[in-house]
Amino acid sequence: MAIDGFDVVLDANFTDPNEDDLIYTFDWGDDSQVQSSPNRVAEHIYPATGNEEYRVIITAHDGRDETLAKVDLHVPVFASPHPPPPPSPPPPSQPPST
């Protein structure tokens, strides 16, 4: 699989005091579709468009429409359009001067 961008994997581990099953919502902060799932691990690919910072909001809900937890974090994505140049070779050795 080719990835044109930066892959981010988040693991949201929340517990419900009533031991209800949880639904996790991941808002990736880049105008993509919000993901809702009973799986606490989610993956997202951010575009390689430049240096950006995305506000990610993770919310955990139980079956009673209660919000158990909400995490607001920032994900920096740094793009480098070209790899750094290789290091310069060392200068040639000079014979000792007399």
DSSP file with accessible surface (Angstrom, degrees, kcal/mol):
  #  RESIDUE AA STRUCTURE BP1 BP2  ACC     N-H-->O    O-->H-N    N-H-->O    O-->H-N    TCO  KAPPA ALPHA  PHI   PSI    X-CA   Y-CA   Z-CA
    1    1 A M              0   0  195      0, 0.0     2,-0.4     0, 0.0     0, 0.0   0.000 360.0 360.0 360.0 130.1    0.0    0.0    0.0
    2    2 A A        -     0   0  100      2,-0.0     2,-0.5     0, 0.0     0, 0.0  -0.727 360.0-156.9 -89.3 136.4    1.4    3.4   -0.9
    3    3 A I        -     0   0   74     -2,-0.4     2,-1.0     2,-0.1     4,-0.1  -0.966   7.8-167.3-116.9 118.6    1.0    6.2    1.6
    4    4 A D  S    S+     0   0  143     -2,-0.5    44,-0.5     2,-0.1     2,-0.3  -0.737  71.2   8.6-101.5  79.3    1.0    9.8    0.3
    5    5 A G  S    S-     0   0   19     -2,-1.0     2,-0.5    42,-0.2    -2,-0.1  -0.996 104.0 -40.5 150.5-152.2    1.3   11.6    3.6
    6    6 A F  E     -A   46   0A  74     40,-2.7    40,-2.9    -2,-0.3     2,-0.4  -0.960  45.0-140.5-122.8 127.5    1.9   10.8    7.3
    7    7 A D  E     -A   45   0A  70     -2,-0.5     2,-0.4    38,-0.2    38,-0.2  -0.703  18.9-173.7 -90.2 128.3    0.3    7.8    9.1
    8    8 A V  E     -A   44   0A  26     36,-3.1    36,-2.6    -2,-0.4     2,-0.5  -0.988   5.2-169.2-124.1 131.8   -0.9    8.4   12.6
    9    9 A V  E     -A   43   0A  87     -2,-0.4     2,-0.4    34,-0.2    34,-0.2  -0.988   6.6-170.5-121.1 126.4   -2.2    5.7   14.9
   10   10 A L  E     -A   42   0A  32     32,-2.6    32,-2.3    -2,-0.5     2,-0.5  -0.944  10.8-159.1-118.4 141.3   -3.9    6.6   18.2
   11   11 A D  E     -A   41   0A  93     -2,-0.4     2,-0.7    30,-0.2    30,-0.2  -0.961   7.9-169.1-119.5 109.9   -4.9    4.2   21.0
   12   12 A A        -     0   0    6     28,-2.6     2,-0.8    -2,-0.5    -2,-0.0  -0.885   2.9-172.7-103.0 110.9   -7.6    5.6   23.3
   13   13 A N        +     0   0  104     -2,-0.7     2,-0.3     2,-0.0    -2,-0.0  -0.822  17.9 156.4-110.9  93.1   -8.0    3.4   26.3
   14   14 A F        -     0   0   42     -2,-0.8     2,-0.4    55,-0.1     8,-0.1  -0.834  25.4-150.8-111.8 154.8  -11.0    4.6   28.4
   15   15 A T        -     0   0  121     -2,-0.3     6,-0.1    53,-0.1    45,-0.0  -0.959   9.6-136.6-126.1 147.0  -13.1    2.6   30.9
   16   16 A D    >   -     0   0   11     -2,-0.4     3,-1.9     4,-0.3     6,-0.0  -0.855  11.8-140.1 -99.7 131.3  -16.7    3.0   31.8
   17   17 A P  T 3  S+     0   0  112      0, 0.0    -1,-0.1     0, 0.0     0, 0.0   0.797 107.7  48.0 -62.5 -24.0  -17.5    2.8   35.6
   18   18 A N  T 3  S-     0   0   80      2,-0.0    -3,-0.0    -3,-0.0    -2,-0.0   0.342 114.0-120.2 -93.2   3.4  -20.7    0.8   34.7
   19   19 A E    <   +     0   0  174     -3,-1.9     2,-0.1     1,-0.2     3,-0.1   0.753  57.1 159.3  61.5  27.9  -18.7   -1.5   32.4
   20   20 A D        -     0   0   43      1,-0.1    -4,-0.3    44,-0.0    -1,-0.2  -0.450  49.8 -98.4 -71.4 153.4  -20.8   -0.5   29.4
   21   21 A D        -     0   0  150     -2,-0.1    42,-0.6    -6,-0.1     2,-0.3  -0.454  44.9-134.9 -67.7 148.3  -19.3   -1.0   25.9
   22   22 A L  E     -B   62   0B  18     16,-0.2     2,-0.5    40,-0.2    40,-0.2  -0.789  11.5-150.0-111.9 150.4  -17.8    2.2   24.5
   23   23 A I  E     -B   61   0B  73     38,-2.7    38,-2.6    -2,-0.3     2,-0.4  -0.984  19.0-151.6-113.5 126.0  -18.0    4.0   21.2
   24   24 A Y  E     -BC  60  37B  16     13,-3.4    13,-2.4    -2,-0.5     2,-0.5  -0.833   5.6-160.8-100.6 135.5  -14.9    6.0   20.3
   25   25 A T  E     -BC  59  36B  26     34,-2.9    34,-2.3    -2,-0.4     2,-0.6  -0.974   2.6-165.7-118.3 128.2  -15.1    9.1   18.1
   26   26 A F  E     -BC  58  35B   2      9,-3.1     9,-2.4    -2,-0.5     2,-0.7  -0.958   5.8-173.3-117.0 114.1  -12.0   10.4   16.4
   27   27 A D  E     -B   57   0B  59     30,-2.7    30,-2.2    -2,-0.6     7,-0.1  -0.935   8.2-164.1-104.9 110.5  -12.1   13.9   14.9
   28   28 A W        -     0   0    1     -2,-0.7    -1,-0.1    28,-0.2     5,-0.1   0.544  27.5-128.7 -79.9  -9.0   -8.8   14.2   13.1
   29   29 A G  S    S+     0   0   32      3,-0.2    26,-0.4    25,-0.1    27,-0.1   0.628  84.6  96.1  77.0  13.7   -9.0   18.0   12.7
   30   30 A D  S    S-     0   0   35     24,-0.1     3,-0.1     2,-0.1    -1,-0.1   0.055 104.1 -98.3-123.5  26.2   -8.3   18.1    9.0
   31   31 A D  S    S+     0   0  171      1,-0.2     2,-0.1     0, 0.0     3,-0.1   0.591  82.4 133.9  67.8  11.4  -11.9   18.3    7.6
   32   32 A S  S    S-     0   0   41      1,-0.1    -1,-0.2     3,-0.0    -3,-0.2  -0.407  70.3 -72.4 -80.8 169.9  -11.9   14.6    7.0
   33   33 A Q        -     0   0  170     -2,-0.1     2,-0.2     1,-0.1    -5,-0.2  -0.366  51.2-113.8 -65.2 135.9  -14.9   12.4    8.0
   34   34 A V        -     0   0   64     -7,-0.1     2,-0.5    -3,-0.1    -7,-0.2  -0.514  30.7-136.2 -68.8 135.7  -15.1   11.9   11.8
   35   35 A Q  E     -C   26   0B  76     -9,-2.4    -9,-3.1    -2,-0.2     2,-0.4  -0.842  20.7-174.9 -98.7 131.2  -14.6    8.2   12.7
   36   36 A S  E     +C   25   0B  80     -2,-0.5   -11,-0.2   -11,-0.2   -13,-0.0  -0.993  20.3 143.9-123.3 133.9  -16.8    6.4   15.2
   37   37 A S  E     -C   24   0B  42    -13,-2.4   -13,-3.4    -2,-0.4    -2,-0.0  -0.986  57.9-124.9-162.2 152.7  -16.1    2.8   16.2
   38   38 A P  S    S+     0   0  100      0, 0.0     2,-0.4     0, 0.0   -16,-0.2   0.599  90.2  96.2 -76.5  -8.1  -16.2    0.4   19.1
   39   39 A N        -     0   0   90    -15,-0.1   -15,-0.1     1,-0.1    -2,-0.1  -0.683  67.5-153.6 -83.2 128.7  -12.5   -0.1   18.4
   40   40 A R  S    S+     0   0   91     -2,-0.4   -28,-2.6   -29,-0.1     2,-0.5   0.596  75.6  76.2 -79.7 -10.2  -10.3    2.1   20.6
   41   41 A V  E     +A   11   0A  56    -30,-0.2     2,-0.3   -32,-0.0   -30,-0.2  -0.892  60.9 176.6-104.0 130.5   -7.4    2.1   18.0
   42   42 A A  E     -A   10   0A   9    -32,-2.3   -32,-2.6    -2,-0.5     2,-0.4  -0.972  14.6-154.3-134.8 149.9   -7.8    4.3   15.0
   43   43 A E  E     +A    9   0A  95     -2,-0.3     2,-0.3   -34,-0.2   -34,-0.2  -0.948  13.9 175.7-124.6 143.3   -5.5    5.2   12.1
   44   44 A H  E     -A    8   0A  27    -36,-2.6   -36,-3.1    -2,-0.4     2,-0.6  -0.997  21.3-142.7-146.5 146.4   -5.4    8.2    9.9
   45   45 A I  E     -A    7   0A  66     -2,-0.3   -38,-0.2   -38,-0.2   -41,-0.0  -0.953  15.1-156.4-113.4 119.0   -3.2    9.5    7.1
   46   46 A Y  E     -A    6   0A   0    -40,-2.9   -40,-2.7    -2,-0.6    -2,-0.0  -0.711  29.3-103.8 -88.7 145.0   -2.5   13.2    7.0
   47   47 A P        -     0   0   53      0, 0.0     2,-1.5     0, 0.0     3,-0.3  -0.333  22.8-123.0 -68.2 150.1   -1.6   14.7    3.6
   48   48 A A        +     0   0   48    -44,-0.5     3,-0.1     1,-0.2   -43,-0.1  -0.537  67.7 128.7 -89.7  68.7    2.1   15.6    3.0
   49   49 A T  S    S-     0   0   96     -2,-1.5     2,-0.3     1,-0.4    -1,-0.2   0.544  72.7 -74.0-102.9 -10.7    1.3   19.3    2.2
   50   50 A G  S    S-     0   0   21     -3,-0.3     2,-0.6     2,-0.0    -1,-0.4  -0.927  79.1 -22.7 146.1-169.2    3.8   21.0    4.5
   51   51 A N  S    S+     0   0  109     -2,-0.3     2,-0.3    27,-0.2    27,-0.2  -0.641  72.9 157.1 -78.3 118.2    4.3   21.8    8.2
   52   52 A E  E     - D   0  77B  89     25,-2.7    25,-3.2    -2,-0.6     2,-0.4  -0.932  34.9-147.1-136.9 159.7    0.9   21.6    9.9
   53   53 A E  E     - D   0  76B 122     -2,-0.3     2,-0.4    23,-0.2    -2,-0.0  -0.997  18.6-160.2-130.4 126.9   -0.6   21.1   13.3
   54   54 A Y  E     - D   0  75B  22     21,-2.5    21,-3.0    -2,-0.4     2,-0.8  -0.878  15.1-135.3-110.4 139.3   -3.9   19.4   13.6
   55   55 A R  E     - D   0  74B 131     -2,-0.4     2,-0.5   -26,-0.4    19,-0.2  -0.831  25.6-165.6 -92.5 112.8   -6.3   19.5   16.6
   56   56 A V  E     - D   0  73B   0     17,-2.9    17,-2.8    -2,-0.8     2,-0.5  -0.854   4.4-165.2-102.7 131.4   -7.5   15.9   17.2
   57   57 A I  E     -BD  27  72B  29    -30,-2.2   -30,-2.7    -2,-0.5     2,-0.5  -0.978   2.8-170.9-119.9 122.6  -10.5   15.3   19.5
   58   58 A I  E     -BD  26  71B   8     13,-2.6    13,-2.9    -2,-0.5     2,-0.4  -0.954   7.2-176.0-112.3 129.2  -11.1   11.8   20.8
   59   59 A T  E     -BD  25  70B  18    -34,-2.3   -34,-2.9    -2,-0.5     2,-0.5  -0.972  13.4-154.7-127.4 140.1  -14.4   11.2   22.7
   60   60 A A  E     -BD  24  69B   0      9,-2.4     8,-2.7    -2,-0.4     9,-1.2  -0.970  15.7-177.6-115.2 127.0  -15.7    8.0   24.4
   61   61 A H  E     -BD  23  67B  56    -38,-2.6   -38,-2.7    -2,-0.5     6,-0.2  -0.928  13.3-147.3-119.5 147.4  -19.4    7.5   24.8
   62   62 A D  E >   -B   22   0B   4      4,-1.7     3,-1.4    -2,-0.4     4,-0.2  -0.469  41.5 -89.7-101.1-178.8  -21.3    4.7   26.5
   63   63 A G  T 3  S+     0   0   70    -42,-0.6   -41,-0.1     1,-0.3    -1,-0.0   0.554 121.7  65.5 -69.9  -3.1  -24.6    3.2   25.4
   64   64 A R  T 3  S-     0   0  137      2,-0.1    -1,-0.3     0, 0.0     3,-0.1   0.142 115.9-108.2-104.0  17.0  -26.4    5.7   27.6
   65   65 A D  S <  S+     0   0  150     -3,-1.4     2,-0.4     1,-0.2    -2,-0.1   0.766  73.1 143.0  60.1  27.6  -25.3    8.7   25.6
   66   66 A E        -     0   0   88     -4,-0.2    -4,-1.7     2,-0.0     2,-0.7  -0.828  52.1-132.9 -95.6 135.4  -23.0    9.8   28.3
   67   67 A T  E     +D   61   0B  83     -2,-0.4    -6,-0.2    -6,-0.2     3,-0.1  -0.807  26.1 179.2 -85.1 115.7  -19.7   11.3   27.4
   68   68 A L  E     -     0   0B  50     -8,-2.7     2,-0.3    -2,-0.7    -1,-0.2   0.825  62.9  -0.6 -86.7 -35.6  -17.2    9.5   29.6
   69   69 A A  E     -D   60   0B  25     -9,-1.2    -9,-2.4   -55,-0.0     2,-0.4  -0.994  52.8-167.5-155.7 148.1  -14.0   11.2   28.4
   70   70 A K  E     -D   59   0B 141     -2,-0.3     2,-0.5   -11,-0.2   -11,-0.2  -0.978   8.8-168.1-140.8 125.2  -12.9   13.8   25.9
   71   71 A V  E     -D   58   0B  51    -13,-2.9   -13,-2.6    -2,-0.4     2,-0.5  -0.964   2.3-167.2-117.4 130.7   -9.2   14.3   24.9
   72   72 A D  E     +D   57   0B  73     -2,-0.5     2,-0.3   -15,-0.2   -15,-0.2  -0.972  22.2 159.8-117.8 115.3   -8.1   17.3   23.0
   73   73 A L  E     -D   56   0B  52    -17,-2.8   -17,-2.9    -2,-0.5     2,-0.4  -0.916  34.7-126.0-136.0 163.6   -4.6   17.0   21.6
   74   74 A H  E     -D   55   0B 107     -2,-0.3   -19,-0.2   -19,-0.2    -2,-0.0  -0.936  15.5-160.8-113.6 133.6   -2.4   18.6   18.9
   75   75 A V  E     -D   54   0B  17    -21,-3.0   -21,-2.5    -2,-0.4     2,-0.4  -0.946   9.3-151.5-114.7 110.8   -0.6   16.5   16.3
   76   76 A P  E     -D   53   0B  68      0, 0.0     2,-0.5     0, 0.0   -23,-0.2  -0.678   9.8-167.8 -81.4 135.7    2.3   18.2   14.5
   77   77 A V  E     -D   52   0B   6    -25,-3.2   -25,-2.7    -2,-0.4     2,-0.6  -0.984   1.9-166.9-124.3 117.3    2.9   16.9   11.0
   78   78 A F        -     0   0  139     -2,-0.5     2,-0.4   -27,-0.2   -27,-0.2  -0.924   4.1-159.7-110.2 123.9    6.2   18.0    9.4
   79   79 A A        -     0   0   22     -2,-0.6   -28,-0.1   -73,-0.0     3,-0.1  -0.819   8.0-168.6-103.0 139.8    6.7   17.5    5.7
   80   80 A S        -     0   0   86     -2,-0.4    -2,-0.0     1,-0.1   -30,-0.0  -0.951   5.8-163.9-125.0 107.3   10.0   17.5    4.0
   81   81 A P  S    S+     0   0  111      0, 0.0    -1,-0.1     0, 0.0   -33,-0.0   0.794  78.0  27.3 -65.2 -25.1    9.7   17.6    0.2
   82   82 A H  S    S-     0   0  145     -3,-0.1     0, 0.0     3,-0.0     0, 0.0  -0.992  88.1-109.9-135.3 145.4   13.2   16.4   -0.3
   83   83 A P        -     0   0  110      0, 0.0     0, 0.0     0, 0.0     0, 0.0  -0.318  50.3 -90.1 -67.6 155.1   15.6   14.3    1.8
   84   84 A P        -     0   0  110      0, 0.0    -4,-0.0     0, 0.0     0, 0.0  -0.302  50.3 -98.4 -63.4 150.9   18.5   16.2    3.3
   85   85 A P        -     0   0  114      0, 0.0     3,-0.1     0, 0.0    -3,-0.0  -0.334  44.1 -97.7 -67.6 155.3   21.6   16.3    1.2
   86   86 A P        -     0   0  112      0, 0.0     0, 0.0     0, 0.0     0, 0.0  -0.317  50.6 -88.6 -67.6 156.7   24.4   13.8    2.0
   87   87 A P        -     0   0  124      0, 0.0     0, 0.0     0, 0.0     0, 0.0  -0.284  47.7-101.3 -65.2 150.9   27.2   15.1    4.2
   88   88 A S        -     0   0  110      1,-0.1     0, 0.0    -3,-0.1     0, 0.0  -0.456  40.2-107.6 -69.7 144.6   30.2   16.7    2.4
   89   89 A P        -     0   0  111      0, 0.0    -1,-0.1     0, 0.0     0, 0.0  -0.357  42.1 -95.8 -69.1 154.1   33.2   14.5    2.0
   90   90 A P        -     0   0  113      0, 0.0     3,-0.1     0, 0.0     0, 0.0  -0.319  47.7 -95.8 -66.8 153.2   36.2   15.3    4.2
   91   91 A P        -     0   0  114      0, 0.0     3,-0.1     0, 0.0    -3,-0.0  -0.342  49.8 -91.8 -66.2 153.8   38.9   17.6    2.7
   92   92 A P        -     0   0  105      0, 0.0     2,-0.1     0, 0.0     0, 0.0  -0.300  48.5 -96.9 -64.9 152.1   41.9   15.8    1.1
   93   93 A S        -     0   0  122     -3,-0.1     0, 0.0     1,-0.0     0, 0.0  -0.427  34.8-144.7 -69.7 140.7   44.8   15.2    3.4
   94   94 A Q        -     0   0  159     -2,-0.1     3,-0.1    -3,-0.1    -1,-0.0  -0.877  18.8-116.1-104.6 139.9   47.6   17.7    3.1
   95   95 A P        -     0   0  105      0, 0.0     2,-0.0     0, 0.0    -1,-0.0  -0.415  45.7 -91.2 -69.9 150.0   51.3   16.7    3.5
   96   96 A P        -     0   0  121      0, 0.0     2,-0.2     0, 0.0     0, 0.0  -0.331  43.0-119.3 -60.9 141.2   53.0   18.3    6.5
   97   97 A S              0   0  121     -3,-0.1    -3,-0.0     1,-0.0     0, 0.0  -0.591 360.0 360.0 -82.9 145.3   54.7   21.6    5.7
   98   98 A T              0   0  189     -2,-0.2    -1,-0.0     0, 0.0     0, 0.0  -0.705 360.0 360.0-113.2 360.0   58.4   21.8    6.3
